[in-house]
């Protein structure tokens, strides 16, 4: 929650009273009253493009089929009375779930079933031992012996490796016949070396169509490949060549201009890779995060957008809706008391509505209890400051206690917001902060929320916008359902003036 009383701005990246006001005419035109129009003419943020979903079916489906088929064949090879059917049916499903958790379905440029053998063997042993233990507990007379259990695990591993090897071989042949267009992103000779490796080794399935160098430092060793130096050139090349892969030769966050291309590639459904042409890991002795994949000797790993996990995203939406409905029911007496206090203390107009920017830059109407007097309008271009004389005693209490944000639970039920996520801001300030603070616009990759990682670390009210954006993007990059529950627990603890250890 970010409705704590605002402090005088310190100039750390936020916008204080001296930076926010627009010209008088624009401010009057953009002023947001208690019941504002749904489409104000204030300066609006640039609408974000909804990213196209990266097609992974062509790589995942063959591996998933091979794993499932291996599990089914192993189950059918066991003696009929060995295990009850109820204990055998979940085996292929559990194996697929464990393989997905271990990243065995992630895209790879040089997949190898033999390299995955230890991971496959370990998970097969866990699943079959679990199935045997459950069967022995249910029916001790049909317990699986150690020899049969070892045979099942070995057969499972052999069939899985054989199936995955066949799927990988088919993928290599398809990649040679129909390579996908790719752009190599990076400066100097390193990008040229990676592009040359892709051109000379068609089994990787990537056909370079250009070098993207926003820094303008590319040299003349790219052969016949064009060098793209501007953001618009890269966008045009992606569209004209149907580019589906982008290979970065250094971490995208190393340069602001390179980092801006990540959003472009993600919006057009491109898969991102990080290669290591300079051999940094070999020079420094540091281990590469994903050492199993390589591009003709160069360590390479996929850059995965963490929020793009549809199952967990739907789970997040379901948890949000359920918890918000329960909270609305439990908080109904408190909300009724707040509404009555606002009505008696400040006059009619209990609910305040204001346009905010949500997921992918889409606007929505945010609901709050009104904290300003009935004759005061909160402008869409004015940053809130401490000691606002238009705020009544009731409004000041609601803001200090964050009770003014309880109506946002209805925004969560409607799907405009989430319980946990980056705090939404007004279109005027989104447009301003996006041009001033790198990474601010990337906050809209995730649904906005009532509370977030920045808020539980004290970044509420008139605090540094740069710090908020950094915390919000870190939350998105490391997002998980458990992190959402942890943030909700921290928020509840801070609301009741408790403090949990750690941050």
Secondary structure, DSSP 8 states (H G I E B T S, - for coil): ---S------SSSS--HHHH---HHHHHHHEE-TB--SS--S--------------HHHHHHHHHHHHHHHHHHHHHS-TTTS-HHHHHHHHHHHHHHHHHTTTTS--SS--TTTTHHHHHHHHHHHHHHHHHHHHHH-GGG---HHHHHHHHHHHHHHHHHHHHHHHHHHHHHHHHS-EEEEEE-SHHHHHHHHHHHHH-GGG-EEEEEEE-TTS---S-STT--EE-SHHHHHHHHHHTT--EEEESS-GGGSHHHHHHHHHHHHTT-EEEEE-TT-HHHHH----TTTT-EETTEEEEEE--TT--HHHHHHHHHHHHHHHHHHHHHTHHHHHHHHHHHHHHH-S--EEEEEEE-GGG-EEEEEEE--B-TT--EETT----TT-TTB-HHHHHHHHHTGGGTTHHHHHHHTS-EEES-----HHHHHHHHHHSTTSGGGGGS--EEE-HHHHTT--SS--HHHHHHHHHHHHHT--HHHHHHHHHHHHHHHTT---S--
